[in-house]
Every structure is written in C-alpha cells, then in structure tokens.
Amino acid sequence: MASPGHIIDRAGRVMQTYYEPSELKVISRGKNHVTLHLIKFPVPNDVVDQRLVGWMEKALELSGCKDVKINIPKSLVRGHTYTEFSITWN
C-alpha cells in the first residue's frame, strides 16, 4: 500500500471523483498527524462526514498506521465555513 503521506496527498483528488464540487486541503501535517479542511462540498451532511472518516481511517490503516483517531471539531453541517478532520495515528 502507499505511505500515509501519499494517501493524504491523493485524498483531495479522490474526493473530486465522488463529490462534485468538492475541495479538500491539507492544513498541517506532521509525522503522526494531519489536519484537513473540506472547504467545498455540494450538500453538507453528517452521514457523509462519517463516511469520509471511515474511508480515511481504513486507507491509513492499510498504509500501515496503527491506532488511527479522527475528530471533526468543525463542520459545514454545524454552520462553520469548513469541515475540519483532525487525524492522528501511531
């Protein structure tokens, strides 16, 4: 499988394949963490947010990450200007 960095870099392009229009940006990145912002999405929805969490979690696990944790402190659904995915792993 690809490295976690490669998966994160490809996430925005994968999103655009399934959701149009959509835009996902890497805001910060470290050895065992990343923060992503979903700044454009056709119709924000809690179910879609959780679907994205599941996709990201499984993709990172397949790339060798352990104990993946994903939080959504801000969300388009809750009136924020973006959805934030705060991701950590070992």
FIKE-817469 format. One record per residue: residue in three letters; x, y, z of N, C-alpha, C in turn. Coordinates in steps of 0.2 Angstrom, whole numbers, always signed. Example, Ala and Ser with C-alpha at 12.3 -4.5 7.8 and 13.67 -1.06 7.14 Angstrom:
2
<residuo = ala, n_px = +66, n_py = -28, n_pz = +39, ca_px = +62, ca_py = -22, ca_pz = +39, c_px = +66, c_py = -16, c_pz = +39> $
<residuo = ser, n_px = +64, n_py = -11, n_pz = +35, ca_px = +68, ca_py = -5, ca_pz = +36, c_px = +64, c_py = +0, c_pz = +39> $
This chain:
90
<residuo = met, n_px = +4, n_py = -6, n_pz = +0, ca_px = +0, ca_py = +0, ca_pz = +0, c_px = +4, c_py = +6, c_pz = +0> $
<residuo = ala, n_px = +1, n_py = +12, n_pz = -1, ca_px = +5, ca_py = +18, ca_pz = -1, c_px = +7, c_py = +21, c_pz = +6> $
<residuo = ser, n_px = +11, n_py = +25, n_pz = +6, ca_px = +13, ca_py = +28, ca_pz = +13, c_px = +7, c_py = +33, c_pz = +15> $
<residuo = pro, n_px = +7, n_py = +34, n_pz = +21, ca_px = +2, ca_py = +39, ca_pz = +24, c_px = +2, c_py = +46, c_pz = +20> $
<residuo = gly, n_px = +8, n_py = +48, n_pz = +19, ca_px = +9, ca_py = +55, ca_pz = +16, c_px = +6, c_py = +55, c_pz = +9> $
<residuo = his, n_px = +7, n_py = +49, n_pz = +5, ca_px = +4, ca_py = +48, ca_pz = -2, c_px = -4, c_py = +48, c_pz = -2> $
<residuo = ile, n_px = -6, n_py = +45, n_pz = +3, ca_px = -13, ca_py = +44, ca_pz = +4, c_px = -16, c_py = +51, c_pz = +5> $
<residuo = ile, n_px = -13, n_py = +55, n_pz = +10, ca_px = -16, ca_py = +61, ca_pz = +12, c_px = -15, c_py = +66, c_pz = +5> $
<residuo = asp, n_px = -10, n_py = +66, n_pz = +2, ca_px = -9, ca_py = +70, ca_pz = -4, c_px = -15, c_py = +68, c_pz = -9> $
<residuo = arg, n_px = -17, n_py = +62, n_pz = -10, ca_px = -21, ca_py = +60, ca_pz = -15, c_px = -29, c_py = +61, c_pz = -13> $
<residuo = ala, n_px = -30, n_py = +62, n_pz = -6, ca_px = -37, ca_py = +62, ca_pz = -4, c_px = -41, c_py = +68, c_pz = -7> $
<residuo = gly, n_px = -38, n_py = +73, n_pz = -9, ca_px = -42, ca_py = +79, ca_pz = -12, c_px = -44, c_py = +76, c_pz = -19> $
<residuo = arg, n_px = -40, n_py = +73, n_pz = -23, ca_px = -42, ca_py = +71, ca_pz = -30, c_px = -47, c_py = +65, c_pz = -29> $
<residuo = val, n_px = -46, n_py = +61, n_pz = -25, ca_px = -51, ca_py = +55, ca_pz = -24, c_px = -58, c_py = +58, c_pz = -22> $
<residuo = met, n_px = -58, n_py = +63, n_pz = -18, ca_px = -65, ca_py = +67, ca_pz = -16, c_px = -68, c_py = +69, c_pz = -22> $
<residuo = gln, n_px = -64, n_py = +73, n_pz = -27, ca_px = -67, ca_py = +76, ca_pz = -33, c_px = -70, c_py = +70, c_pz = -37> $
<residuo = thr, n_px = -67, n_py = +64, n_pz = -37, ca_px = -70, ca_py = +59, ca_pz = -41, c_px = -77, c_py = +57, c_pz = -39> $
<residuo = tyr, n_px = -79, n_py = +57, n_pz = -33, ca_px = -85, ca_py = +55, ca_pz = -30, c_px = -90, c_py = +61, c_pz = -29> $
<residuo = tyr, n_px = -87, n_py = +67, n_pz = -27, ca_px = -91, ca_py = +73, ca_pz = -25, c_px = -89, c_py = +79, c_pz = -29> $
<residuo = glu, n_px = -94, n_py = +81, n_pz = -33, ca_px = -93, ca_py = +87, ca_pz = -37, c_px = -98, c_py = +92, c_pz = -35> $
<residuo = pro, n_px = -96, n_py = +98, n_pz = -33, ca_px = -89, ca_py = +101, ca_pz = -32, c_px = -87, c_py = +99, c_pz = -25> $
<residuo = ser, n_px = -81, n_py = +98, n_pz = -24, ca_px = -78, ca_py = +97, ca_pz = -18, c_px = -71, c_py = +99, c_pz = -18> $
<residuo = glu, n_px = -68, n_py = +101, n_pz = -12, ca_px = -61, ca_py = +103, ca_pz = -11, c_px = -59, c_py = +102, c_pz = -4> $
<residuo = leu, n_px = -54, n_py = +98, n_pz = -4, ca_px = -51, ca_py = +95, ca_pz = +2, c_px = -43, c_py = +98, c_pz = +3> $
<residuo = lys, n_px = -42, n_py = +101, n_pz = +8, ca_px = -35, ca_py = +104, ca_pz = +8, c_px = -31, c_py = +102, c_pz = +14> $
<residuo = val, n_px = -25, n_py = +100, n_pz = +14, ca_px = -20, ca_py = +99, ca_pz = +19, c_px = -18, c_py = +105, c_pz = +23> $
<residuo = ile, n_px = -20, n_py = +106, n_pz = +29, ca_px = -19, ca_py = +112, ca_pz = +33, c_px = -12, c_py = +112, c_pz = +36> $
<residuo = ser, n_px = -11, n_py = +106, n_pz = +40, ca_px = -5, ca_py = +105, ca_pz = +43, c_px = -3, c_py = +97, c_pz = +43> $
<residuo = arg, n_px = +3, n_py = +96, n_pz = +44, ca_px = +5, ca_py = +89, ca_pz = +43, c_px = +11, c_py = +88, c_pz = +47> $
<residuo = gly, n_px = +11, n_py = +82, n_pz = +51, ca_px = +17, ca_py = +80, ca_pz = +55, c_px = +18, c_py = +73, c_pz = +54> $
<residuo = lys, n_px = +23, n_py = +70, n_pz = +58, ca_px = +25, ca_py = +63, ca_pz = +57, c_px = +19, c_py = +58, c_pz = +58> $
<residuo = asn, n_px = +15, n_py = +60, n_pz = +63, ca_px = +9, ca_py = +56, ca_pz = +65, c_px = +3, c_py = +60, c_pz = +66> $
<residuo = his, n_px = +2, n_py = +65, n_pz = +62, ca_px = -4, ca_py = +69, ca_pz = +62, c_px = -5, c_py = +73, c_pz = +56> $
<residuo = val, n_px = -11, n_py = +74, n_pz = +54, ca_px = -13, ca_py = +79, ca_pz = +49, c_px = -20, c_py = +82, c_pz = +50> $
<residuo = thr, n_px = -20, n_py = +88, n_pz = +48, ca_px = -27, ca_py = +92, ca_pz = +48, c_px = -29, c_py = +93, c_pz = +41> $
<residuo = leu, n_px = -35, n_py = +91, n_pz = +40, ca_px = -38, ca_py = +93, ca_pz = +33, c_px = -44, c_py = +97, c_pz = +34> $
<residuo = his, n_px = -45, n_py = +101, n_pz = +29, ca_px = -51, ca_py = +105, ca_pz = +29, c_px = -55, c_py = +104, c_pz = +22> $
<residuo = leu, n_px = -61, n_py = +102, n_pz = +23, ca_px = -66, ca_py = +101, ca_pz = +17, c_px = -69, c_py = +108, c_pz = +17> $
<residuo = ile, n_px = -67, n_py = +112, n_pz = +12, ca_px = -70, ca_py = +119, ca_pz = +11, c_px = -75, c_py = +120, c_pz = +6> $
<residuo = lys, n_px = -76, n_py = +115, n_pz = +2, ca_px = -81, ca_py = +115, ca_pz = -3, c_px = -85, c_py = +108, c_pz = -4> $
<residuo = phe, n_px = -91, n_py = +108, n_pz = -3, ca_px = -95, ca_py = +102, ca_pz = -4, c_px = -102, c_py = +103, c_pz = -6> $
<residuo = pro, n_px = -105, n_py = +99, n_pz = -10, ca_px = -111, ca_py = +100, ca_pz = -13, c_px = -117, c_py = +101, c_pz = -8> $
<residuo = val, n_px = -118, n_py = +96, n_pz = -4, ca_px = -123, ca_py = +97, ca_pz = +1, c_px = -120, c_py = +94, c_pz = +8> $
<residuo = pro, n_px = -118, n_py = +98, n_pz = +12, ca_px = -115, ca_py = +95, ca_pz = +18, c_px = -120, c_py = +91, c_pz = +22> $
<residuo = asn, n_px = -117, n_py = +85, n_pz = +25, ca_px = -122, ca_py = +80, ca_pz = +28, c_px = -118, c_py = +76, c_pz = +33> $
<residuo = asp, n_px = -120, n_py = +75, n_pz = +39, ca_px = -117, ca_py = +71, ca_pz = +45, c_px = -115, c_py = +64, c_pz = +42> $
<residuo = val, n_px = -119, n_py = +61, n_pz = +38, ca_px = -118, ca_py = +55, ca_pz = +36, c_px = -112, c_py = +55, c_pz = +31> $
<residuo = val, n_px = -112, n_py = +59, n_pz = +27, ca_px = -106, ca_py = +60, ca_pz = +23, c_px = -99, c_py = +61, c_pz = +27> $
<residuo = asp, n_px = -100, n_py = +65, n_pz = +32, ca_px = -94, ca_py = +67, ca_pz = +36, c_px = -91, c_py = +60, c_pz = +39> $
<residuo = gln, n_px = -96, n_py = +56, n_pz = +41, ca_px = -94, ca_py = +50, ca_pz = +44, c_px = -91, c_py = +45, c_pz = +39> $
<residuo = arg, n_px = -94, n_py = +45, n_pz = +33, ca_px = -92, ca_py = +41, ca_pz = +28, c_px = -85, c_py = +42, c_pz = +26> $
<residuo = leu, n_px = -83, n_py = +49, n_pz = +26, ca_px = -76, ca_py = +51, ca_pz = +24, c_px = -72, c_py = +49, c_pz = +30> $
<residuo = val, n_px = -74, n_py = +50, n_pz = +36, ca_px = -70, ca_py = +47, ca_pz = +42, c_px = -68, c_py = +40, c_pz = +41> $
<residuo = gly, n_px = -73, n_py = +36, n_pz = +39, ca_px = -72, ca_py = +29, ca_pz = +38, c_px = -67, c_py = +27, c_pz = +33> $
<residuo = trp, n_px = -68, n_py = +31, n_pz = +27, ca_px = -63, ca_py = +30, ca_pz = +21, c_px = -56, c_py = +32, c_pz = +23> $
<residuo = met, n_px = -55, n_py = +38, n_pz = +27, ca_px = -48, ca_py = +40, ca_pz = +29, c_px = -45, c_py = +35, c_pz = +34> $
<residuo = glu, n_px = -49, n_py = +33, n_pz = +38, ca_px = -47, ca_py = +28, ca_pz = +44, c_px = -44, c_py = +22, c_pz = +40> $
<residuo = lys, n_px = -48, n_py = +19, n_pz = +36, ca_px = -46, ca_py = +12, ca_pz = +33, c_px = -40, c_py = +13, c_pz = +28> $
<residuo = ala, n_px = -40, n_py = +19, n_pz = +24, ca_px = -35, ca_py = +20, ca_pz = +20, c_px = -28, c_py = +21, c_pz = +24> $
<residuo = leu, n_px = -28, n_py = +24, n_pz = +29, ca_px = -22, ca_py = +25, ca_pz = +33, c_px = -20, c_py = +18, c_pz = +37> $
<residuo = glu, n_px = -25, n_py = +14, n_pz = +39, ca_px = -23, ca_py = +8, ca_pz = +42, c_px = -20, c_py = +3, c_pz = +37> $
<residuo = leu, n_px = -23, n_py = +3, n_pz = +30, ca_px = -20, ca_py = -1, ca_pz = +25, c_px = -13, c_py = +2, c_pz = +23> $
<residuo = ser, n_px = -11, n_py = +8, n_pz = +25, ca_px = -4, ca_py = +10, ca_pz = +23, c_px = +0, c_py = +9, c_pz = +29> $
<residuo = gly, n_px = -2, n_py = +6, n_pz = +34, ca_px = +2, ca_py = +4, ca_pz = +40, c_px = +1, c_py = +8, c_pz = +46> $
<residuo = cys, n_px = -3, n_py = +13, n_pz = +46, ca_px = -4, ca_py = +17, ca_pz = +53, c_px = -8, c_py = +12, c_pz = +58> $
<residuo = lys, n_px = -7, n_py = +13, n_pz = +64, ca_px = -10, ca_py = +10, ca_pz = +69, c_px = -14, c_py = +15, c_pz = +74> $
<residuo = asp, n_px = -19, n_py = +13, n_pz = +77, ca_px = -22, ca_py = +17, ca_pz = +82, c_px = -24, c_py = +24, c_pz = +79> $
<residuo = val, n_px = -28, n_py = +24, n_pz = +73, ca_px = -30, ca_py = +30, ca_pz = +69, c_px = -36, c_py = +33, c_pz = +73> $
<residuo = lys, n_px = -35, n_py = +39, n_pz = +74, ca_px = -41, ca_py = +43, ca_pz = +78, c_px = -42, c_py = +49, c_pz = +73> $
<residuo = ile, n_px = -49, n_py = +50, n_pz = +72, ca_px = -51, ca_py = +56, ca_pz = +68, c_px = -57, c_py = +59, c_pz = +72> $
<residuo = asn, n_px = -55, n_py = +66, n_pz = +73, ca_px = -60, ca_py = +70, ca_pz = +76, c_px = -63, c_py = +75, c_pz = +71> $
<residuo = ile, n_px = -69, n_py = +78, n_pz = +72, ca_px = -72, ca_py = +83, ca_pz = +67, c_px = -74, c_py = +89, c_pz = +72> $
<residuo = pro, n_px = -69, n_py = +93, n_pz = +74, ca_px = -70, ca_py = +99, ca_pz = +78, c_px = -75, c_py = +104, c_pz = +75> $
<residuo = lys, n_px = -75, n_py = +105, n_pz = +68, ca_px = -79, ca_py = +110, ca_pz = +65, c_px = -82, c_py = +106, c_pz = +59> $
<residuo = ser, n_px = -88, n_py = +109, n_pz = +57, ca_px = -91, ca_py = +105, ca_pz = +52, c_px = -96, c_py = +110, c_pz = +48> $
<residuo = leu, n_px = -96, n_py = +110, n_pz = +41, ca_px = -100, ca_py = +113, ca_pz = +37, c_px = -108, c_py = +112, c_pz = +39> $
<residuo = val, n_px = -109, n_py = +106, n_pz = +42, ca_px = -116, ca_py = +105, ca_pz = +44, c_px = -118, c_py = +109, c_pz = +50> $
<residuo = arg, n_px = -113, n_py = +110, n_pz = +54, ca_px = -114, ca_py = +114, ca_pz = +60, c_px = -113, c_py = +122, c_pz = +59> $
<residuo = gly, n_px = -113, n_py = +124, n_pz = +53, ca_px = -113, ca_py = +131, ca_pz = +51, c_px = -106, c_py = +134, c_pz = +51> $
<residuo = his, n_px = -100, n_py = +130, n_pz = +51, ca_px = -94, ca_py = +133, ca_pz = +50, c_px = -92, c_py = +134, c_pz = +43> $
<residuo = thr, n_px = -87, n_py = +137, n_pz = +41, ca_px = -85, ca_py = +138, ca_pz = +34, c_px = -81, c_py = +133, c_pz = +31> $
<residuo = tyr, n_px = -80, n_py = +127, n_pz = +35, ca_px = -76, ca_py = +121, ca_pz = +33, c_px = -78, c_py = +116, c_pz = +38> $
<residuo = thr, n_px = -76, n_py = +110, n_pz = +35, ca_px = -76, ca_py = +104, ca_pz = +40, c_px = -69, c_py = +102, c_pz = +41> $
<residuo = glu, n_px = -67, n_py = +102, n_pz = +47, ca_px = -60, ca_py = +100, ca_pz = +49, c_px = -60, c_py = +93, c_pz = +51> $
<residuo = phe, n_px = -55, n_py = +89, n_pz = +48, ca_px = -53, ca_py = +82, ca_pz = +50, c_px = -47, c_py = +83, c_pz = +54> $
<residuo = ser, n_px = -46, n_py = +81, n_pz = +60, ca_px = -40, ca_py = +81, ca_pz = +64, c_px = -38, c_py = +74, c_pz = +65> $
<residuo = ile, n_px = -33, n_py = +72, n_pz = +62, ca_px = -31, ca_py = +65, ca_pz = +62, c_px = -24, c_py = +63, c_pz = +65> $
<residuo = thr, n_px = -24, n_py = +58, n_pz = +69, ca_px = -18, ca_py = +56, ca_pz = +72, c_px = -18, c_py = +48, c_pz = +72> $
<residuo = trp, n_px = -11, n_py = +46, n_pz = +72, ca_px = -10, ca_py = +39, ca_pz = +72, c_px = -3, c_py = +37, c_pz = +75> $
<residuo = asn, n_px = -2, n_py = +31, n_pz = +76, ca_px = +5, ca_py = +28, ca_pz = +78, c_px = +8, c_py = +24, c_pz = +73> $
